[in-house]
């Protein structure tokens, strides 16, 4: 038999092991208090002040977490977000965190972006911290991701909840609890405009929102030019600042037409407030960043003048994600459904712009031909969906594939629905029905839901096509009738795209790491060690070997130059392309 002494020693070792693995358990064992429940949170308030007393402006933030019931030696984790837009360690832009609550103690944890507050005995936890810009001069920011960091200058600031707001936390994942949040903006110069995801020029705000909404909120103030647009009695605020490559009214017109057309498509006008921000970021980068946040569309644009159709595409794509990706949430893992969430969104981005009169039918045909060209000459065209899941974030060719697949399937299915219903229905009815289904049944999007909806308009199930083209990666043939009777599908000979240079992202910069001396890239002056700041391709969906690509390069001596070249390779493909018939008006 095992002696009592051995049992005692065994239990002792088990307890010590648990305390080492889960050190917070010792707090319960010795009576240091319990963790405060989210149900005891009364409200969370941020008091935010810009500070200009140095040559490196910053934001001073007072955070108050108030409780319904006074804790007894309570404990609470607080967290700063760690990743945004593939930028890691963004919590490092939050500095000088100080706990100013009497008797409470602030402790570091295993995660550098998390801290533990102990011995909470007051009704309120009071924390002060600074939000800083990663560079002293915003003109020195050269990579797209940097513009999702806090931007603070003497002329304006822009912050996102993810990069600036400390929140209470419970466990490894941030639960999406709802709380009463307050924002109190102080020391805002009189001539500045103040806007965020919740309102316009409101220095005191009180909102009941989820933690996710707060982290996805955007806040700007400064020398912005603001236009208010009314759509079905709902306000859309458009904010622009600094030197702009197009006229303000041209940008306002694009925004108004896109938003109107897409809300009309879904018959969805439930937007009490919506903010569109266009932030020019100098002549050192191209159009670099567009993203959809809570009630907000955010874009960073360089001073290379974009064609209107390119600019409209960025706005239309991201605005469509309000529905396809947010209101219509994807099941996990999302990468397996990118052909729908991104591919169908690209399909509707250009269709929106055609319907809104922002592009011509010839523009639309050119765009779809670029999609087909990129897909048929892709070196990874027949990759499976499993391969896309594995390599989406580390292979640029794989990353483009679901966009192309989704667009071709969207065109094909729209054509088939119209044929089988005598033009009575289209893919528009499918996307509207999907929104209705996920709302009514509170379920995420799945291929089975899509098939269930499509069966109302087509005779056959599409699950076989999804398995064949998406899961297994077989080549998708475009429907000859997709673009209507005014277009004919032809096959042309085309060379593969070959830039002749390879880059790698290191510390947020795309460094040229290899150049083929026999390539057009080398002939154009591209060399190892240079920094690729951006590529401007026709239609923005990838280069064509027979079309000129424009690159912006930072040279080894720091100078910035524009480079033009034909990215042509040696392999030849048969590529489907649509041609508008002579004397035919669609």
C-alpha positions as CSV (number, residue, x, y, z in Angstrom):
1,X,0.0,0.0,0.0
2,X,1.1,3.6,-0.6
3,X,1.9,5.3,2.6
4,X,0.1,8.5,3.7
5,X,3.5,10.3,3.5
6,X,4.0,9.4,-0.1
7,X,0.4,10.5,-0.9
8,X,1.1,13.8,0.8
9,X,4.3,14.4,-1.2
10,X,2.6,13.5,-4.4
11,X,-0.3,15.9,-3.8
12,X,2.2,18.6,-2.8
13,X,4.2,18.2,-6.0
14,X,0.9,18.3,-8.0
15,X,-0.1,21.5,-6.3
16,X,3.3,23.1,-6.9
17,X,3.2,22.1,-10.6
18,X,-0.3,23.7,-11.0
19,X,0.9,26.9,-9.3
20,X,3.9,27.1,-11.6
21,X,1.8,26.5,-14.7
22,X,-1.1,28.7,-13.5
23,X,0.4,31.2,-11.1
24,X,-2.9,33.2,-10.7
25,X,-4.3,30.2,-8.8
26,X,-2.1,31.1,-5.8
27,X,-4.1,34.3,-5.4
28,X,-7.2,32.3,-4.6
29,X,-5.2,30.0,-2.3
30,X,-3.9,32.7,-0.1
31,X,-6.9,35.0,-0.3
32,X,-5.7,37.7,-2.6
33,X,-9.1,38.3,-4.1
34,X,-11.1,37.2,-7.1
35,X,-11.1,38.3,-10.7
36,X,-13.7,40.9,-11.4
37,X,-16.5,39.7,-13.6
38,X,-17.5,41.6,-16.8
39,X,-21.0,41.8,-15.3
40,X,-19.6,44.2,-12.6
41,X,-18.3,46.7,-15.2
42,X,-20.5,49.8,-15.1
43,X,-18.8,51.8,-17.8
44,X,-15.5,52.5,-19.5
45,X,-14.3,56.1,-20.2
46,X,-11.4,57.4,-22.3
47,X,-10.4,61.1,-21.8
48,X,-8.1,61.9,-24.7
49,X,-5.9,65.0,-25.1
50,X,-3.4,65.8,-27.9
51,X,-0.1,67.2,-26.5
52,X,2.1,69.5,-28.6
53,X,4.6,70.5,-26.0
54,X,7.5,68.7,-27.8
55,X,8.7,68.1,-31.3
56,X,7.1,64.7,-31.1
57,X,3.4,65.1,-30.6
58,X,1.5,62.4,-28.7
59,X,-1.9,61.7,-27.2
60,X,-2.5,61.6,-23.4
61,X,-5.1,59.1,-22.5
62,X,-6.9,58.8,-19.1
63,X,-8.7,55.5,-18.8
64,X,-11.4,55.0,-16.2
65,X,-13.0,51.5,-15.6
66,X,-15.9,51.9,-13.2
67,X,-17.6,49.1,-11.4
68,X,-21.2,48.6,-10.3
69,X,-20.1,47.1,-7.0
70,X,-16.9,47.9,-5.1
71,X,-14.5,45.0,-5.4
72,X,-12.9,43.4,-2.4
73,X,-9.2,43.1,-3.3
74,X,-10.3,42.4,-6.9
75,X,-8.2,41.6,-9.9
76,X,-8.5,42.5,-13.5
77,X,-6.4,42.0,-16.7
78,X,-6.0,44.9,-19.1
79,X,-4.8,44.5,-22.7
80,X,-3.5,46.5,-25.6
81,X,-3.9,44.9,-29.0
82,X,-0.8,43.3,-30.4
83,X,-1.5,42.9,-34.1
84,X,-3.3,45.0,-36.8
85,X,-3.0,44.7,-40.6
86,X,-0.1,42.2,-40.2
87,X,1.8,44.7,-38.0
88,X,3.1,42.9,-34.9
89,X,3.8,44.5,-31.5
90,X,1.7,47.6,-32.1
91,X,1.2,47.7,-28.4
92,X,4.7,49.3,-28.3
93,X,3.2,52.6,-29.5
94,X,1.4,52.8,-26.1
95,X,3.9,54.0,-23.6
96,X,4.2,55.1,-19.9
97,X,1.3,53.1,-18.6
98,X,0.6,54.2,-15.0
99,X,-1.9,52.9,-12.5
100,X,-3.2,55.8,-10.4
101,X,-5.8,53.9,-8.3
102,X,-5.1,54.0,-4.5
103,X,-3.7,50.7,-3.1
104,X,-4.0,48.8,-6.5
105,X,-0.9,47.3,-8.0
106,X,0.0,46.9,-11.7
107,X,2.0,43.8,-12.7
108,X,3.5,42.5,-15.9
109,X,2.4,39.2,-17.4
110,X,3.8,36.6,-19.7
111,X,2.3,38.6,-22.6
112,X,4.0,42.0,-23.1
113,X,0.7,43.6,-24.2
114,X,-1.2,42.4,-21.1
115,X,-1.0,43.5,-17.6
116,X,-2.6,42.5,-14.3
117,X,-4.2,44.9,-11.8
118,X,-4.3,43.5,-8.3
119,X,-5.8,44.6,-5.0
120,X,-8.6,46.7,-6.5
121,X,-10.7,48.1,-3.6
122,X,-12.1,51.2,-5.2
123,X,-15.2,51.8,-7.4
124,X,-12.9,53.0,-10.2
125,X,-9.6,51.9,-11.8
126,X,-7.8,54.9,-13.1
127,X,-5.0,54.4,-15.7
128,X,-2.9,57.0,-17.6
129,X,-0.8,56.3,-20.7
130,X,0.6,57.9,-23.9
131,X,-0.1,57.0,-27.5
132,X,2.8,57.9,-29.7
133,X,3.5,57.9,-33.5
134,X,6.2,55.4,-34.5
135,X,8.1,58.1,-36.4
136,X,8.8,61.8,-35.7
137,X,8.0,62.9,-39.3
138,X,5.0,61.2,-41.0
139,X,6.7,61.8,-44.4
140,X,9.3,59.2,-43.4
141,X,6.7,56.4,-43.3
142,X,7.3,54.4,-46.5
143,X,5.4,51.1,-46.1
144,X,1.6,50.5,-46.3
145,X,1.3,48.8,-42.9
146,X,2.9,51.8,-41.0
147,X,-0.2,53.9,-41.8
148,X,-2.3,51.6,-39.6
149,X,-0.1,52.7,-36.6
150,X,-1.2,55.8,-34.6
151,X,-0.6,58.9,-36.7
152,X,-0.1,62.0,-34.5
153,X,1.2,65.3,-35.7
154,X,0.7,69.0,-35.0
155,X,-1.8,69.2,-37.9
156,X,-3.9,66.2,-37.2
157,X,-4.2,62.8,-35.6
158,X,-5.7,59.5,-36.6
159,X,-6.0,56.5,-34.3
160,X,-7.8,53.2,-34.5
161,X,-9.1,51.4,-31.4
162,X,-6.8,48.5,-32.1
163,X,-3.7,50.7,-31.9
164,X,-4.6,53.1,-29.1
165,X,-7.2,51.9,-26.6
166,X,-6.4,49.7,-23.6
167,X,-9.4,47.5,-22.7
168,X,-10.2,45.1,-19.8
169,X,-9.6,41.5,-20.7
170,X,-10.8,38.1,-19.6
171,X,-8.7,35.0,-20.7
172,X,-6.6,34.7,-23.8
173,X,-9.3,35.8,-26.2
174,X,-11.0,39.2,-25.8
175,X,-14.7,38.4,-25.3
176,X,-17.1,40.5,-27.3
177,X,-19.0,41.9,-24.2
178,X,-21.0,45.1,-24.5
179,X,-20.4,48.0,-22.2
180,X,-21.3,51.6,-21.8
181,X,-18.3,53.5,-23.3
182,X,-17.6,57.2,-23.0
183,X,-15.2,59.3,-25.0
184,X,-14.2,62.7,-23.7
185,X,-12.0,64.8,-26.1
186,X,-10.1,67.7,-24.7
187,X,-7.6,70.3,-25.9
188,X,-8.9,70.0,-29.4
189,X,-7.9,73.2,-31.3
190,X,-10.9,75.3,-32.3
191,X,-10.1,75.2,-36.0
192,X,-9.9,71.3,-36.0
193,X,-12.6,69.0,-37.2
194,X,-13.3,66.0,-34.9
195,X,-14.8,62.8,-36.3
196,X,-15.0,59.2,-35.4
197,X,-17.0,56.0,-36.0
198,X,-19.7,57.3,-33.7
199,X,-20.3,61.0,-34.6
200,X,-19.1,64.4,-35.9
201,X,-17.7,67.2,-33.7
202,X,-19.0,65.5,-30.5
203,X,-16.5,66.2,-27.8
204,X,-18.4,64.1,-25.3
205,X,-19.8,60.8,-26.4
206,X,-21.7,58.0,-24.7
207,X,-22.3,54.8,-26.6
208,X,-23.2,51.2,-25.7
209,X,-21.0,49.1,-27.9
210,X,-19.2,45.8,-27.9
211,X,-15.5,45.6,-27.3
212,X,-15.1,44.6,-31.0
213,X,-16.9,47.7,-32.1
214,X,-14.6,49.9,-29.9
215,X,-11.4,48.2,-31.2
216,X,-12.7,48.6,-34.8
217,X,-13.5,52.3,-34.3
218,X,-11.5,55.1,-36.0
219,X,-10.9,58.6,-34.6
220,X,-9.6,61.6,-36.4
221,X,-9.1,65.3,-35.6
222,X,-7.3,68.1,-37.4
223,X,-7.3,70.2,-40.6
224,X,-9.7,68.0,-42.4
225,X,-12.1,69.2,-45.1
226,X,-15.5,67.6,-44.4
227,X,-18.6,67.1,-46.6
228,X,-21.9,65.7,-45.4
229,X,-23.8,63.6,-47.8
230,X,-27.4,62.5,-47.1
231,X,-28.5,59.1,-48.4
232,X,-32.2,58.2,-47.5
233,X,-31.9,60.7,-44.6
234,X,-28.8,59.0,-43.2
235,X,-25.6,61.0,-43.0
236,X,-22.3,60.0,-44.7
237,X,-19.4,62.2,-43.6
238,X,-16.4,62.4,-46.0
239,X,-13.2,63.7,-44.6
240,X,-10.1,64.7,-46.6
241,X,-6.9,66.7,-45.7
242,X,-3.7,68.0,-47.2
243,X,-2.7,68.0,-50.9
244,X,-4.9,65.7,-52.8
245,X,-4.3,64.1,-56.3
246,X,-7.9,64.7,-57.4
247,X,-10.4,67.4,-56.8
248,X,-12.4,67.1,-53.6
249,X,-15.7,67.1,-55.4
250,X,-14.6,64.2,-57.6
251,X,-13.8,62.1,-54.6
252,X,-17.1,63.1,-52.9
253,X,-19.0,62.1,-56.1
254,X,-17.4,58.6,-56.1
255,X,-18.2,58.0,-52.5
256,X,-21.8,59.2,-52.9
257,X,-22.5,57.0,-56.0
258,X,-20.8,53.9,-54.6
259,X,-22.6,54.1,-51.2
260,X,-26.0,54.8,-52.8
261,X,-25.7,51.9,-55.3
262,X,-24.6,49.3,-52.8
263,X,-27.3,50.2,-50.2
264,X,-29.8,50.1,-53.0
265,X,-28.6,46.6,-54.0
266,X,-29.2,45.3,-50.5
267,X,-32.1,47.6,-49.7
268,X,-30.3,48.3,-46.5
269,X,-30.3,51.9,-45.2
270,X,-29.8,51.1,-41.5
271,X,-26.7,53.4,-41.1
272,X,-27.4,56.2,-38.6
273,X,-23.7,57.3,-39.1
274,X,-21.0,56.5,-41.6
275,X,-17.6,58.0,-42.0
276,X,-15.3,57.9,-45.1
277,X,-11.7,59.1,-44.6
278,X,-9.1,59.8,-47.3
279,X,-5.7,60.5,-46.0
280,X,-3.0,61.6,-48.5
281,X,0.3,60.2,-47.5
282,X,2.9,62.0,-49.7
283,X,4.6,61.2,-52.9
284,X,6.7,58.3,-51.6
285,X,4.1,55.6,-51.9
286,X,1.2,54.7,-54.2
287,X,-2.4,53.8,-53.1
288,X,-1.4,51.7,-50.2
289,X,-4.1,51.0,-47.7
290,X,-7.9,50.7,-47.7
291,X,-9.9,49.0,-45.0
292,X,-13.4,48.9,-43.6
293,X,-13.8,49.4,-39.9
294,X,-16.8,50.0,-37.6
295,X,-19.1,52.5,-39.5
296,X,-15.9,53.7,-41.2
297,X,-14.1,53.4,-44.5
298,X,-10.4,54.3,-44.2
299,X,-8.0,54.9,-47.2
300,X,-4.4,56.0,-47.5
301,X,-3.6,57.4,-50.9
302,X,-0.3,58.5,-52.4
303,X,0.1,61.4,-54.7
304,X,0.5,59.3,-57.9
305,X,-2.8,60.3,-59.5
306,X,-5.0,57.2,-59.8
307,X,-7.4,56.8,-62.6
308,X,-11.0,57.3,-61.4
309,X,-11.8,53.7,-62.0
310,X,-9.0,52.5,-59.8
311,X,-9.9,54.8,-57.0
312,X,-13.6,53.9,-57.3
313,X,-12.7,50.2,-57.2
314,X,-10.9,50.6,-53.9
315,X,-13.8,52.4,-52.4
316,X,-16.4,50.1,-53.8
317,X,-14.6,46.9,-52.8
318,X,-14.1,48.0,-49.1
319,X,-17.5,49.4,-48.8
320,X,-19.1,46.2,-50.0
321,X,-17.3,44.4,-47.2
322,X,-19.9,46.0,-44.9
323,X,-22.2,43.3,-46.1
324,X,-19.9,40.5,-47.5
325,X,-17.6,39.9,-44.5
326,X,-19.3,41.8,-41.7
327,X,-23.0,41.5,-41.9
328,X,-22.5,38.2,-43.8
329,X,-19.9,36.6,-41.6
330,X,-17.8,33.8,-42.9
331,X,-17.4,30.4,-41.2
332,X,-13.9,29.4,-40.0
333,X,-11.3,29.2,-41.4
334,X,-12.1,32.3,-43.5
335,X,-9.3,31.6,-46.0
336,X,-11.3,28.7,-47.4
337,X,-14.1,31.1,-48.3
338,X,-12.0,34.0,-49.6
339,X,-13.2,33.0,-53.1
340,X,-16.6,34.3,-51.9
341,X,-15.8,37.0,-49.4
342,X,-13.1,38.6,-51.6
343,X,-13.8,37.2,-55.1
344,X,-17.6,38.1,-55.0
345,X,-16.7,41.4,-53.5
346,X,-14.4,42.3,-56.4
347,X,-17.2,41.2,-58.8
348,X,-19.6,43.6,-57.2
349,X,-17.1,46.3,-56.8
350,X,-16.8,46.8,-60.6
351,X,-20.5,46.0,-61.2
352,X,-21.4,48.7,-58.7
353,X,-19.2,51.2,-60.5
354,X,-20.6,50.3,-63.9
355,X,-24.2,50.7,-62.6
356,X,-23.3,54.0,-60.9
357,X,-21.8,55.4,-64.1
358,X,-18.3,55.6,-62.8
359,X,-16.9,53.3,-65.5
360,X,-18.0,52.5,-69.0
361,X,-18.9,49.1,-70.4
362,X,-15.6,49.1,-72.2
363,X,-13.9,49.7,-68.9
364,X,-15.8,46.7,-67.4
365,X,-14.8,44.4,-70.3
366,X,-11.1,45.5,-70.0
367,X,-11.2,44.8,-66.2
368,X,-12.7,41.3,-66.6
369,X,-10.2,40.5,-69.3
370,X,-7.4,41.4,-66.9
371,X,-8.9,39.0,-64.3
372,X,-9.0,36.2,-66.9
373,X,-5.5,37.0,-68.1
374,X,-4.1,37.0,-64.5
375,X,-5.9,33.7,-63.7
376,X,-5.0,31.8,-66.9
377,X,-1.3,32.8,-66.7
378,X,-1.0,32.2,-63.0
379,X,1.8,29.8,-62.1
380,X,-0.5,28.5,-59.3
381,X,-3.8,28.4,-61.2
382,X,-4.6,24.8,-60.3
383,X,-3.8,25.1,-56.6
384,X,-6.4,23.5,-54.2
385,X,-8.2,25.3,-51.5
386,X,-6.1,23.5,-49.0
387,X,-3.0,25.0,-50.6
388,X,-4.6,28.5,-50.4
389,X,-5.4,28.0,-46.7
390,X,-1.7,27.1,-46.2
391,X,0.0,29.7,-48.3
392,X,-2.4,32.7,-48.6
393,X,-0.3,34.9,-46.4
394,X,3.1,34.1,-47.7
395,X,2.7,33.6,-51.5
396,X,1.5,36.6,-53.6
397,X,0.3,34.4,-56.4
398,X,-1.7,32.2,-54.1
399,X,-3.2,35.3,-52.4
400,X,-4.5,36.5,-55.8
401,X,-6.1,33.2,-56.8
402,X,-9.3,33.2,-54.7
403,X,-10.1,36.7,-55.9
404,X,-9.9,35.5,-59.5
405,X,-11.7,32.2,-59.0
406,X,-14.6,34.0,-57.2
407,X,-15.0,36.6,-59.9
408,X,-15.2,34.0,-62.7
409,X,-17.7,31.8,-60.8
410,X,-19.8,34.9,-59.9
411,X,-20.0,35.9,-63.6
412,X,-20.8,32.3,-64.7
413,X,-23.5,31.8,-62.1
414,X,-25.1,35.1,-62.7
415,X,-25.2,34.2,-66.4
416,X,-26.8,30.8,-65.7
417,X,-29.4,32.2,-63.3
418,X,-30.5,34.8,-65.9
419,X,-30.7,32.2,-68.6
420,X,-32.7,29.7,-66.5
421,X,-35.1,32.4,-65.2
422,X,-35.5,34.3,-68.4
423,X,-33.7,37.3,-66.9
424,X,-36.2,37.5,-64.1
425,X,-33.5,36.9,-61.4
426,X,-29.8,37.3,-61.1
427,X,-26.9,36.9,-58.7
428,X,-28.2,40.0,-56.9
429,X,-31.2,38.0,-55.6
430,X,-28.8,35.4,-54.3
431,X,-26.6,37.8,-52.3
432,X,-29.7,39.5,-50.9
433,X,-31.2,36.2,-49.8
434,X,-28.0,35.2,-48.2
435,X,-28.0,38.4,-46.1
436,X,-31.6,37.7,-45.1
437,X,-30.8,34.1,-44.1
438,X,-27.8,34.9,-41.9
439,X,-29.8,37.7,-40.2
440,X,-32.9,35.6,-39.5
441,X,-31.0,32.5,-38.4
442,X,-28.0,34.2,-36.9
443,X,-25.6,31.8,-38.8
444,X,-22.4,32.3,-40.6
445,X,-22.0,31.9,-44.4
446,X,-21.2,28.4,-45.6
447,X,-21.1,26.7,-49.0
448,X,-24.2,24.7,-48.1
449,X,-26.1,28.0,-47.3
450,X,-25.0,29.3,-50.7
451,X,-26.1,26.1,-52.4
452,X,-29.5,26.2,-50.6
453,X,-30.1,29.8,-51.8
454,X,-28.9,29.2,-55.3
455,X,-31.2,26.2,-55.8
456,X,-34.1,28.7,-55.7
457,X,-32.9,30.1,-59.0
458,X,-30.9,27.3,-60.7
459,X,-31.9,23.7,-61.4
460,X,-28.7,22.0,-60.3
461,X,-26.7,22.1,-57.1
462,X,-23.5,24.1,-57.3
463,X,-21.7,21.9,-54.7
464,X,-20.1,19.8,-57.4
465,X,-18.7,22.9,-59.0
466,X,-17.3,24.2,-55.7
467,X,-15.6,20.9,-55.1
468,X,-14.2,20.8,-58.6
469,X,-13.0,24.3,-59.0
470,X,-12.5,25.6,-55.5
471,X,-11.5,22.5,-53.5
472,X,-9.6,20.6,-56.2
473,X,-8.4,23.6,-58.2
474,X,-9.4,22.6,-61.7
475,X,-9.4,25.4,-64.3
476,X,-12.7,27.4,-64.6
477,X,-13.8,28.1,-68.1
478,X,-15.7,31.5,-68.5
479,X,-19.2,31.4,-69.9
480,X,-19.2,32.7,-73.5
481,X,-22.4,34.6,-72.9
482,X,-21.3,36.3,-69.6
483,X,-20.9,39.8,-71.0
484,X,-24.1,39.7,-73.2
485,X,-24.8,39.7,-76.9
486,X,-22.4,42.6,-77.6
487,X,-19.3,40.6,-76.6
488,X,-17.7,37.5,-78.1
489,X,-15.3,35.2,-76.3
490,X,-12.0,34.8,-78.1
491,X,-8.7,33.0,-77.4
492,X,-5.4,34.8,-77.7
493,X,-1.8,33.8,-77.3
494,X,-0.2,35.5,-74.2
495,X,3.2,35.4,-72.5
496,X,3.5,34.7,-68.8
497,X,4.1,37.6,-66.4
498,X,7.8,37.7,-65.2
499,X,9.0,40.7,-63.3
500,X,12.5,39.3,-63.0
501,X,12.9,40.5,-59.4
502,X,11.9,39.1,-56.1
503,X,11.2,41.0,-52.9
504,X,10.8,40.0,-49.3
505,X,9.1,41.8,-46.5
506,X,11.6,42.6,-43.7
507,X,10.5,44.8,-40.8
508,X,7.6,46.2,-42.8
509,X,9.7,47.0,-45.9
510,X,9.7,45.1,-49.2
511,X,13.4,44.6,-49.9
512,X,14.5,43.5,-53.4
513,X,16.5,40.3,-52.6
514,X,17.1,38.9,-56.1
515,X,17.2,40.3,-59.7
516,X,17.6,38.3,-62.9
517,X,20.3,40.0,-64.9
518,X,18.6,38.9,-68.2
519,X,15.2,40.4,-67.2
520,X,13.5,43.7,-68.0
521,X,13.6,44.5,-64.3
522,X,17.4,44.6,-64.4
523,X,17.4,46.5,-67.7
524,X,15.1,49.1,-66.0
525,X,17.6,49.6,-63.1
526,X,16.1,47.4,-60.4
527,X,18.9,46.1,-58.1
528,X,19.3,43.9,-55.0
529,X,18.9,45.9,-51.8
530,X,16.5,48.5,-53.2
531,X,13.1,49.0,-51.5
532,X,9.9,48.4,-53.5
533,X,7.4,51.1,-52.4
534,X,4.6,50.2,-54.7
535,X,3.4,48.9,-58.0
536,X,0.8,50.6,-60.2
537,X,-0.7,48.0,-62.5
538,X,-3.6,48.6,-64.9
539,X,-6.8,48.0,-63.0
540,X,-4.8,47.2,-59.9
541,X,-5.3,43.5,-60.1
542,X,-1.9,42.4,-61.2
543,X,0.5,43.0,-64.1
544,X,0.1,41.9,-67.7
545,X,3.1,41.0,-69.8
546,X,1.8,43.1,-72.7
547,X,1.1,46.2,-70.5
548,X,3.4,48.6,-68.9
549,X,3.9,48.3,-65.1
550,X,5.0,51.3,-63.0
551,X,7.1,50.7,-59.9
552,X,8.2,53.1,-57.3
553,X,11.6,52.3,-55.9
554,X,13.7,53.6,-53.1
555,X,17.3,53.4,-54.3
556,X,20.3,52.4,-52.2
557,X,21.3,56.0,-51.7
558,X,17.8,56.8,-50.4
559,X,16.5,58.6,-53.5
560,X,13.0,57.6,-54.8
561,X,12.5,57.0,-58.5
562,X,9.8,55.7,-60.8
563,X,10.5,52.7,-63.0
564,X,8.5,51.4,-66.0
565,X,8.8,48.0,-67.6
566,X,7.0,45.2,-69.4
567,X,7.0,42.2,-67.1
568,X,7.2,39.6,-69.9
569,X,8.3,36.0,-69.5
570,X,9.0,33.2,-72.0
571,X,6.1,30.8,-71.4
572,X,3.1,31.1,-73.7
573,X,-0.5,30.4,-72.8
574,X,-3.9,30.4,-74.5
575,X,-6.0,33.0,-72.7
576,X,-9.7,33.7,-73.0
577,X,-10.6,37.3,-73.7
578,X,-13.9,39.1,-74.5
579,X,-14.1,41.5,-77.4
580,X,-16.9,44.0,-78.0
581,X,-18.5,43.4,-81.4
582,X,-18.4,46.2,-83.9
583,X,-21.4,48.5,-84.1
584,X,-22.9,46.9,-81.0
585,X,-24.1,49.0,-78.1
586,X,-24.7,47.0,-74.9
